[in-house]
Structure formats: structure tokens, C-alpha cells
């Protein structure tokens, strides 16, 4: 199967400059998998669910390894149970702000946030305004995971002057090597076309194995793996189109 990893190199040997941000979501529930992500041989961004057993430990380890750390904050969805410390539809503004502040207190290494799930909440303008106002006050950035095509989160973040962007590709909706390689190549194509792309994955054993094999090849491929904040701009612009691909929810870790 080694050929799958090598295949993505050949179209880009002579190219230089494209940047790829790889965010690994859902960190905090599994110590071993999280530590494996923190040890990956590239500038992978670690998105940590704050109210998890290993969240603070993994944030410290990721930061010590030179990785960028983000809050991966649970947000309301229509069908699935919300993780502890998430943003509910029923919250008042003060409750939402307090929850956000508690997340950053628990994970002080974080300098930004993306949403965990949130297919309901990210489509609601008022709580998104409350959220972006708080993030703006604290000078944090925001990345829309884009779990729904109805999300207004990125537009509201822009309105509040946040450095922000949107996810381009999910790596591991299907956890087999062929599917992940196809998704990874899609992200590379976007990066070559636009100059940068944001790819989101999860700490699955299959994802870890894939990245451990493919990341050492990126320099040869002419692709620079960068922290997610590198692809944010002020005034903010997104690497993902508003009507681009979205899925109902992120897969489980």
C-alpha cells in the first residue's frame, strides 16, 4: 500500500509554496492516541475538547512539541448528546460566555477555537454573535468546521473582525486507506489552486498511521504543513466557499 502515499507526490515535485493546515479534532478522550498526534512529524494543529479527562495533559504535551493548540468546543446538534462543557441552544448570553471562558481557562495554551458538531447552533445567528463578540474581545481566532451547509458562524466571525477561516476537507469520514488518501489528495489540490487548504481529521488509529506515513513526504511534494492560524487573515477571509461540501456531523472519535 506504500504506493498510495507516494502517488500524491508526482504531480507536485516541481511546485513550491502551497500550504496545508491539518487540524486533528476530538482530542482529550484518549491519552495514547492524543500523544501520538502531538508527536506527529509536522505542524499539525491539535483541537482539544476542554472538558475531557486528558484535555489539559494533551494541551501541555502538544504545546511542548511545538504544536498549535485550539479549543474544540462542543455545540448543539439536533440529534446527538452534547459533550460536557458545550454550548446549548437554551443558554443565555451570560451562560454561553461563561462556558467559553471556562474552556480557555482549562486549556490556556489555546489561541483559537473551532466547533465540535454544532449543526444546530452554528446555524443560529444570535448565539453565534454572542460567541464571536467574546472571541473578539479576547483576540482569539475561529475556524468553522462546517458540519452544516446552513452555518452562519464564519460570516458572523468576519462581521466581528475575527481572524477566521473554514474547513475545506474532512480526511477520515471513511477510515480506510484508499478513502483517506483520496481526501488528502483533494486537500492538496485545493492548496495548490488557492495557495492553502484546511484539512480536518480525528485521532483514529487508521488516521494516525496514515499521517505518520504521509507527513514525512510533504517536503518532497512541495507542500508546507503549517499551523491553522497561518491560513487566517485580517480582514478575515476563508479558504472554503460558503456553499462548499458539508456533512451533517463529524464522525465519532
Secondary structure, 3 states (H helix, E strand, C coil): CHHHHHHCCHHHCCCCCCEEEEEEEEECCCHHHHHHHHCCCCCCEEEECCCCCCHHHHHHHHHHCCCCEEEEEEECCCCCCCCCCCECCCCCHHHHHHHHHHHHHHCCCCCEEEEEECCCHHHCHHHHHHHHHHHHHCCCEEEECCCCCCCCHHHHHHHCCCCEEECCEECCCCCCHHHHHHHHHHHHHHHHHHCEEEEEEECCHHHHHHHHHHHHHHHHHCCEEECHHHHCECCCCCCCCCCCCCCCCCCCC
